[in-house]
Amino acid sequence: MSLPPPIRHPGPRAEARAVSLPCHAEPVALSLEADLPLDRAIVDAAAKAGFEAAYLRLSAAELVRLAYVIPAPAPGDGRAAWYSATHVLQPGRLIEAGLHLGWKGGAPFLHCHGLWAGEDGVCRMGHLLAPDSVLAETVVAEGWGLSGARFEVRPDAETGFDLFTPVPHGRPTTDHNALLCKLAPNEDPHALLSETARAMPGARIEGIGSLIATRFEGAAQDSYATEVLLHDGQVSDGAVRLEASSVGFDGVPLSGTLRPGGNRICITAELLLLAP
């Protein structure tokens, strides 16, 4: 199947369609304290472990309050898509989430996509508002602390958004075992990742992003703007396999294998590639 039609963004097309920086990724298990906003709990735990940057996975967590947004149509200012009004679950149960810890305006900042449910048990998905979400219990987040590079929020002229972009950070290191990557809009993620991971055969792929009308093997989202969480990603002999969940304007998640050659990035993809 051919790629979906591209969408129009307000700014000039960036020359670089994939930006990646080598870094060192160290496995971590961070204990997140209860009764704190989620961003504070993560930042404190990461700092205690000696990291200002990380990609983390969180699952099976009970929250006193869980606030999130989902994709929404373009706001009319030239940008291609926007966010819904805030949804709140009180209490909420986080099923699975992936999050990048980076930097914005001189302070730590989180970007998180995930799956969760309220008291009705209905599975929902979206972009978690970490400052407005509070853990009900102490939980462990597992993932990778990063050194040598981190994501920082920078203006992105092409999309009109401020987006996470990999930048050098901390002491330079030659002990590289990972790549921190940002992928540009309207590109085929499978093709870009195959090229980006050329020097890292067998790489594991972790991260979050957005796609135009996410296409799975055997299913698709109708919304032209969707948000995505990768559950599992792998590069093998140049072929890329991506298992993911996606949510569109209706807030109903779909999960499966992303169809190679059938997807385009909507706004961005923020990924960590890990050497085997």
Residue frames as qw, qx, qy, qz and C-alpha x, y, z in Angstrom:
[[0.000, 0.887, 0.462, 0.000, 0.00, 0.00, 0.00],
 [0.381, 0.562, -0.029, 0.734, 1.21, 3.52, -0.80],
 [0.262, -0.169, -0.466, 0.828, 1.94, 6.14, 1.80],
 [0.049, 0.808, 0.558, -0.185, -0.93, 8.41, 2.91],
 [0.320, 0.789, 0.125, 0.509, -0.95, 11.92, 1.42],
 [0.434, -0.023, -0.372, 0.820, 1.38, 14.35, 3.19],
 [0.147, -0.873, -0.454, 0.100, -0.05, 17.18, 5.24],
 [0.330, 0.718, -0.016, 0.612, 0.86, 20.85, 4.92],
 [0.564, -0.531, -0.317, 0.547, 2.97, 22.51, 7.60],
 [0.069, 0.971, 0.184, -0.134, 3.36, 26.28, 7.96],
 [0.235, -0.833, 0.373, 0.334, 7.13, 26.62, 7.63],
 [0.491, 0.638, -0.552, -0.218, 9.93, 25.77, 5.18],
 [0.987, -0.034, -0.158, -0.015, 10.93, 22.15, 4.86],
 [0.462, -0.747, 0.467, 0.102, 13.95, 21.39, 7.03],
 [0.479, 0.587, -0.630, -0.172, 16.90, 19.99, 5.12],
 [0.049, 0.247, -0.938, 0.237, 17.63, 17.30, 7.72],
 [0.702, -0.221, -0.383, -0.558, 14.84, 14.70, 7.81],
 [0.859, -0.398, -0.307, 0.102, 16.43, 12.76, 10.66],
 [0.032, 0.774, -0.444, 0.451, 18.54, 14.32, 13.41],
 [0.920, -0.322, -0.221, 0.037, 20.43, 11.89, 15.61],
 [0.007, 0.785, -0.534, 0.315, 23.22, 12.10, 18.16],
 [0.713, 0.022, -0.675, 0.186, 25.26, 9.27, 19.67],
 [0.412, -0.639, 0.327, -0.561, 24.99, 8.87, 23.43],
 [0.242, 0.130, -0.929, 0.248, 25.47, 6.36, 26.21],
 [0.682, -0.362, -0.189, -0.606, 22.35, 4.66, 27.59],
 [0.101, 0.229, -0.873, 0.418, 22.56, 3.03, 31.00],
 [0.497, -0.433, -0.704, -0.265, 19.73, 0.76, 32.22],
 [0.083, -0.222, 0.490, -0.839, 17.97, 2.25, 35.25],
 [0.388, -0.534, -0.742, -0.119, 15.13, 1.37, 37.60],
 [0.020, 0.299, -0.236, 0.925, 13.83, 4.50, 39.30],
 [0.202, -0.492, -0.797, 0.286, 11.60, 4.47, 42.38],
 [0.073, -0.448, -0.225, -0.862, 8.93, 7.17, 41.96],
 [0.021, -0.136, -0.693, 0.707, 7.45, 8.54, 45.19],
 [0.073, -0.636, -0.751, -0.162, 3.70, 8.64, 45.77],
 [0.159, -0.853, -0.404, 0.289, 1.71, 11.83, 46.40],
 [0.220, -0.528, 0.264, 0.777, 3.88, 13.89, 44.06],
 [0.608, 0.676, -0.067, -0.412, 3.11, 15.26, 40.60],
 [0.953, 0.150, 0.202, 0.169, 4.47, 12.71, 38.16],
 [0.534, 0.738, -0.182, 0.370, 7.01, 15.08, 36.63],
 [0.255, -0.787, 0.443, -0.345, 8.45, 15.94, 40.05],
 [0.880, -0.285, 0.371, -0.084, 8.63, 12.27, 41.05],
 [0.886, 0.373, 0.099, 0.258, 10.51, 11.38, 37.85],
 [0.306, 0.824, -0.256, 0.403, 12.88, 14.35, 37.89],
 [0.479, -0.707, 0.437, -0.282, 13.78, 13.71, 41.55],
 [0.929, -0.130, 0.346, 0.023, 14.35, 9.99, 41.00],
 [0.770, 0.556, -0.002, 0.314, 16.46, 10.58, 37.87],
 [0.063, 0.858, -0.342, 0.378, 18.57, 13.20, 39.62],
 [0.701, -0.544, 0.430, -0.167, 19.18, 10.81, 42.51],
 [0.925, 0.103, 0.314, 0.189, 20.45, 8.28, 39.95],
 [0.415, -0.484, 0.349, 0.687, 22.69, 10.94, 38.38],
 [0.322, 0.297, 0.670, 0.599, 20.76, 11.67, 35.17],
 [0.203, 0.446, 0.137, -0.861, 19.12, 14.73, 33.63],
 [0.565, 0.331, -0.411, -0.634, 17.98, 12.83, 30.54],
 [0.337, -0.063, 0.932, -0.119, 16.30, 9.46, 30.12],
 [0.584, -0.048, -0.487, -0.648, 13.77, 7.36, 28.29],
 [0.236, -0.113, 0.829, -0.494, 11.53, 5.52, 30.74],
 [0.480, -0.239, -0.710, -0.456, 8.70, 3.00, 30.69],
 [0.279, -0.114, 0.601, -0.740, 6.00, 3.00, 33.33],
 [0.513, -0.170, -0.711, -0.449, 3.28, 0.39, 33.80],
 [0.586, -0.446, -0.676, 0.022, 0.63, -0.82, 36.26],
 [0.225, 0.011, -0.388, 0.894, 0.55, 2.43, 38.23],
 [0.149, -0.752, -0.642, 0.014, -2.39, 3.79, 40.22],
 [0.207, 0.229, -0.032, 0.951, -2.87, 7.55, 40.16],
 [0.034, 0.515, 0.572, -0.637, -4.98, 9.81, 42.36],
 [0.396, 0.790, 0.118, -0.452, -5.40, 12.07, 39.34],
 [0.555, 0.002, 0.613, 0.563, -4.51, 11.36, 35.72],
 [0.312, 0.794, 0.110, -0.509, -4.76, 14.30, 33.28],
 [0.490, -0.053, 0.662, 0.564, -4.24, 13.98, 29.54],
 [0.443, 0.598, -0.060, -0.665, -5.07, 15.34, 26.10],
 [0.705, 0.225, 0.633, 0.227, -5.64, 13.65, 22.75],
 [0.253, -0.003, 0.453, 0.855, -5.01, 14.89, 19.19],
 [0.297, 0.724, 0.466, -0.413, -7.41, 17.46, 17.75],
 [0.579, 0.651, 0.337, 0.357, -7.84, 19.12, 14.34],
 [0.450, 0.246, -0.004, 0.858, -5.74, 22.08, 13.24],
 [0.178, -0.603, -0.490, 0.604, -6.33, 25.22, 15.35],
 [0.319, 0.872, 0.355, 0.107, -6.56, 27.59, 12.37],
 [0.200, -0.907, 0.223, 0.295, -3.19, 29.28, 12.85],
 [0.473, 0.693, -0.520, -0.164, -1.39, 27.36, 10.13],
 [0.208, -0.386, 0.887, -0.144, -0.23, 24.46, 12.27],
 [0.421, 0.059, -0.796, -0.431, -1.32, 21.04, 11.05],
 [0.616, -0.414, -0.666, -0.077, -2.92, 19.74, 14.28],
 [0.199, -0.581, 0.349, -0.708, -3.54, 20.59, 17.91],
 [0.167, -0.026, -0.908, 0.382, -4.63, 19.13, 21.26],
 [0.391, -0.593, -0.632, -0.309, -8.04, 18.50, 22.80],
 [0.421, -0.701, 0.187, -0.545, -9.32, 19.98, 26.02],
 [0.030, 0.391, -0.852, 0.346, -7.91, 18.28, 29.12],
 [0.797, -0.258, -0.458, -0.297, -9.44, 14.95, 30.17],
 [0.148, -0.506, 0.672, -0.521, -9.16, 13.96, 33.84],
 [0.763, -0.203, -0.602, -0.119, -9.50, 10.55, 35.48],
 [0.138, -0.469, 0.575, -0.656, -9.86, 10.56, 39.28],
 [0.481, -0.582, 0.568, 0.327, -8.61, 7.99, 40.05],
 [0.690, 0.595, -0.317, -0.265, -6.79, 6.61, 37.02],
 [0.834, -0.267, 0.457, 0.157, -4.87, 3.43, 36.33],
 [0.264, 0.741, -0.507, -0.353, -1.88, 3.75, 34.03],
 [0.975, 0.130, 0.170, -0.057, -1.54, 0.63, 31.89],
 [0.763, -0.017, 0.233, 0.602, 1.63, 1.47, 29.96],
 [0.168, 0.981, 0.023, -0.097, 3.46, 4.68, 29.09],
 [0.754, 0.111, 0.058, 0.645, 6.70, 5.77, 27.51],
 [0.080, -0.989, -0.112, 0.060, 8.32, 9.09, 28.34],
 [0.622, 0.399, -0.144, 0.658, 11.33, 11.17, 27.48],
 [0.423, -0.820, -0.143, 0.357, 12.97, 13.25, 30.21],
 [0.571, 0.419, 0.119, 0.696, 14.68, 16.24, 28.66],
 [0.295, -0.383, -0.212, 0.849, 14.98, 19.99, 29.08],
 [0.143, 0.728, 0.482, 0.466, 12.88, 23.08, 28.32],
 [0.099, -0.872, -0.046, -0.478, 13.61, 26.69, 29.17],
 [0.102, 0.578, -0.603, 0.540, 16.35, 25.85, 31.64],
 [0.566, -0.253, 0.585, -0.524, 14.37, 23.21, 33.54],
 [0.195, -0.010, 0.973, 0.120, 13.56, 19.49, 33.25],
 [0.594, 0.251, -0.055, -0.762, 10.62, 18.62, 30.99],
 [0.440, 0.019, 0.898, -0.014, 8.72, 15.42, 30.19],
 [0.555, 0.240, -0.364, -0.708, 6.96, 14.22, 27.05],
 [0.294, -0.057, 0.929, -0.220, 4.79, 11.17, 27.69],
 [0.637, 0.045, -0.402, -0.656, 2.33, 9.06, 25.65],
 [0.072, -0.131, 0.952, -0.269, 0.48, 6.15, 27.16],
 [0.519, -0.309, -0.671, -0.431, -2.54, 3.95, 27.76],
 [0.059, -0.066, 0.678, -0.730, -4.73, 4.17, 30.86],
 [0.349, -0.468, -0.742, -0.329, -8.20, 3.54, 32.25],
 [0.309, -0.407, 0.262, -0.819, -10.62, 5.10, 34.71],
 [0.433, -0.092, 0.745, -0.499, -12.96, 3.43, 37.17],
 [0.796, 0.336, 0.094, -0.495, -15.12, 2.25, 34.26],
 [0.741, -0.167, 0.613, 0.219, -12.24, 0.08, 32.99],
 [0.663, 0.725, 0.183, 0.039, -12.37, 1.57, 29.47],
 [0.683, -0.175, 0.222, 0.674, -8.92, 1.78, 27.88],
 [0.232, 0.965, 0.096, -0.077, -7.95, 5.28, 26.78],
 [0.742, 0.014, 0.137, 0.656, -4.81, 6.80, 25.31],
 [0.173, 0.960, 0.127, 0.178, -3.17, 10.16, 24.84],
 [0.423, 0.506, -0.328, 0.677, -0.51, 12.63, 25.86],
 [0.585, -0.570, -0.502, 0.283, -0.10, 12.58, 29.65],
 [0.011, -0.840, 0.106, -0.532, 0.04, 15.93, 31.44],
 [0.686, -0.040, -0.587, 0.428, 2.68, 14.95, 33.99],
 [0.079, 0.218, -0.392, 0.890, 2.55, 18.14, 36.13],
 [0.559, -0.187, 0.051, -0.806, -1.20, 17.61, 36.62],
 [0.869, -0.075, -0.450, -0.192, -1.05, 13.86, 37.34],
 [0.302, -0.619, 0.578, -0.438, -0.34, 12.46, 40.82],
 [0.508, 0.118, -0.853, 0.017, 0.78, 8.97, 41.79],
 [0.730, -0.507, -0.039, -0.456, -1.26, 7.13, 44.40],
 [0.924, -0.333, 0.155, 0.109, 1.57, 4.72, 45.20],
 [0.200, -0.709, 0.592, 0.328, 5.29, 4.32, 44.93],
 [0.904, 0.384, 0.182, -0.042, 6.14, 2.67, 41.60],
 [0.529, -0.414, 0.506, 0.541, 9.25, 1.76, 39.63],
 [0.592, 0.765, -0.054, -0.248, 9.97, 3.20, 36.18],
 [0.747, -0.210, 0.481, 0.408, 12.46, 1.22, 34.11],
 [0.561, 0.824, 0.075, 0.021, 14.42, 2.49, 31.17],
 [0.753, 0.180, -0.002, 0.633, 17.70, 4.14, 30.27],
 [0.232, -0.883, -0.015, 0.407, 19.54, 7.11, 31.73],
 [0.689, 0.619, 0.139, 0.351, 21.35, 9.06, 29.01],
 [0.390, -0.743, 0.167, 0.517, 24.69, 10.84, 28.91],
 [0.413, -0.110, 0.546, 0.721, 26.41, 12.65, 26.06],
 [0.142, -0.229, -0.476, -0.837, 23.12, 13.87, 24.54],
 [0.138, 0.412, 0.747, -0.503, 19.63, 14.82, 25.65],
 [0.114, 0.651, 0.603, 0.446, 16.40, 16.12, 24.18],
 [0.096, -0.368, -0.266, 0.886, 15.83, 19.87, 24.51],
 [0.325, 0.761, 0.555, -0.085, 12.73, 21.77, 23.40],
 [0.236, -0.288, 0.310, 0.875, 13.62, 24.01, 20.46],
 [0.509, 0.571, 0.108, -0.635, 11.49, 25.99, 18.00],
 [0.500, 0.096, 0.777, 0.371, 10.77, 23.96, 14.86],
 [0.183, 0.390, -0.185, -0.883, 10.20, 26.28, 11.91],
 [0.186, -0.029, -0.837, -0.515, 8.71, 23.61, 9.64],
 [0.277, -0.456, -0.844, -0.044, 5.85, 22.59, 11.95],
 [0.207, -0.641, -0.044, -0.738, 5.44, 25.78, 13.99],
 [0.801, -0.559, -0.199, -0.078, 5.76, 23.76, 17.22],
 [0.122, -0.728, 0.634, -0.232, 8.43, 23.75, 19.90],
 [0.962, 0.044, -0.231, -0.139, 9.77, 20.19, 19.74],
 [0.736, -0.521, 0.395, 0.176, 12.26, 17.94, 21.47],
 [0.652, 0.696, -0.294, 0.065, 15.52, 17.97, 19.50],
 [0.895, -0.260, -0.076, 0.354, 18.69, 16.01, 20.38],
 [0.150, 0.913, -0.277, 0.261, 21.58, 18.20, 21.53],
 [0.615, 0.209, -0.605, 0.460, 24.98, 17.39, 23.06],
 [0.522, -0.742, 0.040, -0.418, 24.89, 17.38, 26.84],
 [0.807, -0.545, 0.222, 0.044, 27.33, 16.71, 29.64],
 [0.330, -0.602, 0.641, 0.344, 30.78, 15.31, 29.22],
 [0.657, 0.463, -0.458, -0.379, 31.52, 14.00, 25.73],
 [0.714, -0.273, 0.636, -0.106, 31.70, 10.22, 25.78],
 [0.323, 0.423, -0.735, -0.419, 33.21, 7.71, 23.37],
 [0.168, 0.040, 0.967, -0.185, 31.26, 4.89, 25.02],
 [0.512, 0.158, -0.140, -0.833, 28.36, 5.18, 22.60],
 [0.134, 0.097, 0.986, 0.027, 25.73, 2.45, 22.64],
 [0.225, 0.675, 0.671, -0.208, 22.65, 4.43, 21.57],
 [0.151, 0.228, 0.330, 0.903, 21.32, 7.12, 19.24],
 [0.130, 0.580, 0.527, -0.607, 18.87, 9.83, 20.30],
 [0.204, 0.189, 0.658, 0.700, 16.74, 10.66, 17.25],
 [0.346, 0.550, 0.324, -0.688, 14.17, 13.16, 16.01],
 [0.352, 0.246, 0.761, 0.486, 12.36, 12.34, 12.74],
 [0.115, 0.197, -0.100, -0.968, 10.80, 15.00, 10.53],
 [0.576, 0.383, 0.465, -0.552, 7.16, 15.28, 9.40],
 [0.719, 0.541, -0.085, -0.428, 5.70, 13.62, 6.30],
 [0.231, 0.533, -0.808, -0.103, 8.52, 11.07, 6.19],
 [0.891, -0.073, -0.405, -0.193, 8.21, 7.27, 6.19],
 [0.505, -0.717, 0.436, -0.204, 9.46, 6.21, 9.65],
 [0.949, -0.050, 0.290, 0.113, 10.46, 2.72, 8.51],
 [0.701, 0.597, -0.002, 0.390, 12.64, 4.12, 5.72],
 [0.010, -0.868, 0.298, -0.398, 14.22, 6.80, 7.91],
 [0.702, -0.568, 0.401, -0.154, 14.96, 4.35, 10.70],
 [0.950, 0.168, 0.163, 0.207, 16.47, 1.81, 8.34],
 [0.511, 0.697, -0.140, 0.482, 18.88, 4.49, 7.12],
 [0.274, -0.817, 0.308, -0.404, 19.57, 5.95, 10.58],
 [0.797, -0.431, 0.406, -0.121, 20.32, 2.53, 12.06],
 [0.799, 0.526, -0.291, 0.010, 22.62, 1.46, 9.20],
 [0.319, 0.552, -0.652, 0.410, 25.63, 1.56, 11.55],
 [0.360, -0.262, 0.685, -0.576, 23.70, -0.12, 14.36],
 [0.575, -0.015, -0.706, -0.412, 22.40, -3.46, 13.02],
 [0.506, -0.295, -0.796, 0.154, 20.02, -5.21, 15.35],
 [0.014, -0.186, 0.326, -0.927, 19.09, -1.98, 17.14],
 [0.119, -0.570, -0.785, 0.212, 16.18, -1.85, 19.55],
 [0.001, 0.396, 0.211, 0.894, 13.84, 1.12, 19.02],
 [0.211, -0.558, -0.682, 0.423, 12.03, 2.89, 21.86],
 [0.086, -0.094, 0.005, 0.992, 9.99, 6.07, 21.86],
 [0.255, 0.664, 0.599, -0.367, 6.91, 8.09, 21.02],
 [0.125, -0.122, 0.415, 0.893, 5.67, 10.24, 18.16],
 [0.515, 0.502, 0.341, -0.605, 2.80, 11.07, 15.83],
 [0.295, 0.042, 0.809, 0.507, 1.62, 9.67, 12.51],
 [0.434, 0.174, -0.218, -0.857, -0.78, 10.63, 9.75],
 [0.853, 0.048, -0.088, -0.513, -3.78, 8.26, 9.98],
 [0.310, -0.473, 0.823, -0.057, -1.81, 5.44, 11.61],
 [0.826, 0.235, -0.349, -0.375, -1.89, 2.30, 9.47],
 [0.537, -0.378, 0.742, -0.136, -1.45, -1.09, 11.11],
 [0.150, 0.089, -0.923, -0.343, -1.41, -4.48, 9.49],
 [0.193, -0.407, -0.884, -0.128, -5.16, -4.98, 9.11],
 [0.186, -0.818, -0.504, 0.205, -6.42, -1.77, 10.74],
 [0.344, 0.335, 0.055, 0.876, -6.09, 2.03, 10.58],
 [0.085, -0.571, -0.440, 0.687, -6.97, 5.21, 12.45],
 [0.328, 0.767, 0.484, 0.266, -9.24, 7.61, 10.56],
 [0.181, -0.945, -0.034, 0.270, -7.79, 10.77, 12.13],
 [0.640, 0.682, -0.155, 0.317, -5.13, 12.50, 10.04],
 [0.067, 0.650, -0.558, 0.512, -3.26, 13.34, 13.26],
 [0.889, -0.353, -0.280, -0.086, -2.56, 10.54, 15.74],
 [0.196, -0.750, 0.579, -0.254, -0.26, 10.06, 18.72],
 [0.887, 0.165, -0.430, -0.027, 1.80, 6.89, 19.03],
 [0.515, -0.645, 0.547, -0.141, 3.55, 4.85, 21.71],
 [0.608, 0.388, -0.687, -0.086, 6.03, 2.20, 20.61],
 [0.865, -0.406, 0.194, -0.221, 5.76, -1.07, 22.54],
 [0.766, -0.239, 0.497, 0.331, 8.53, -2.85, 20.67],
 [0.520, 0.819, -0.155, -0.184, 10.79, -1.93, 17.79],
 [0.742, -0.311, 0.500, 0.321, 13.62, -3.76, 16.07],
 [0.442, 0.736, -0.389, -0.333, 15.99, -3.37, 13.13],
 [0.750, -0.175, 0.628, 0.108, 17.00, -6.65, 11.52],
 [0.541, 0.122, 0.619, 0.557, 18.97, -6.90, 8.26],
 [0.050, 0.029, 0.274, 0.960, 17.85, -3.39, 7.36],
 [0.344, -0.503, -0.638, -0.472, 14.16, -4.16, 7.91],
 [0.105, -0.187, 0.462, -0.861, 12.30, -2.24, 10.63],
 [0.408, -0.457, -0.770, -0.179, 9.48, -3.72, 12.70],
 [0.086, -0.217, 0.334, -0.913, 7.41, -1.45, 14.94],
 [0.327, -0.508, -0.797, -0.009, 4.74, -2.61, 17.41],
 [0.036, 0.109, -0.179, 0.977, 2.69, 0.32, 18.66],
 [0.035, 0.675, 0.708, -0.204, -0.54, 1.80, 19.97],
 [0.124, 0.175, 0.257, 0.942, -2.12, 4.88, 18.43],
 [0.057, 0.651, 0.649, -0.390, -4.95, 7.29, 19.26],
 [0.179, 0.360, 0.405, 0.821, -6.78, 9.82, 17.12],
 [0.205, -0.310, 0.004, -0.928, -9.52, 12.40, 17.49],
 [0.708, -0.386, -0.371, -0.460, -12.06, 9.95, 18.94],
 [0.362, -0.617, 0.556, -0.425, -9.77, 8.92, 21.83],
 [0.963, -0.064, 0.190, -0.181, -10.11, 5.20, 21.07],
 [0.185, -0.650, 0.695, 0.244, -6.71, 3.43, 20.91],
 [0.937, 0.308, -0.116, -0.122, -5.70, 0.84, 18.35],
 [0.437, -0.639, 0.620, 0.125, -2.69, -1.46, 18.68],
 [0.931, 0.292, 0.218, 0.037, -0.70, -3.66, 16.34],
 [0.647, -0.157, 0.370, 0.648, 2.21, -3.80, 13.91],
 [0.209, 0.764, -0.069, -0.606, 2.77, -0.60, 11.94],
 [0.824, 0.466, 0.311, 0.084, 2.58, -1.31, 8.23],
 [0.477, -0.359, 0.371, 0.711, 5.98, -0.84, 6.51],
 [0.156, 0.104, 0.550, 0.814, 5.67, 1.66, 3.68],
 [0.155, -0.628, -0.694, -0.316, 2.21, 2.67, 4.88],
 [0.369, -0.812, -0.353, 0.282, 2.84, 5.50, 7.35],
 [0.350, 0.602, -0.071, 0.714, 4.05, 9.08, 7.45],
 [0.356, -0.308, -0.493, 0.732, 5.14, 11.07, 10.48],
 [0.012, -0.866, -0.474, -0.157, 2.64, 13.80, 11.33],
 [0.150, -0.977, 0.108, -0.107, 4.59, 16.25, 13.54],
 [0.059, 0.705, -0.685, 0.176, 7.60, 14.41, 14.96],
 [0.936, -0.192, -0.295, 0.005, 9.00, 11.16, 16.32],
 [0.171, -0.776, 0.525, -0.306, 11.27, 11.12, 19.38],
 [0.977, 0.019, -0.205, -0.058, 13.19, 7.87, 19.51],
 [0.355, -0.691, 0.629, -0.011, 16.02, 6.10, 21.27],
 [0.871, 0.331, -0.355, -0.080, 17.91, 3.47, 19.28],
 [0.596, -0.624, 0.494, -0.103, 19.81, 0.99, 21.46],
 [0.384, 0.500, -0.764, -0.139, 22.67, -1.18, 20.29],
 [0.909, -0.178, -0.306, -0.220, 22.06, -4.91, 20.82]]
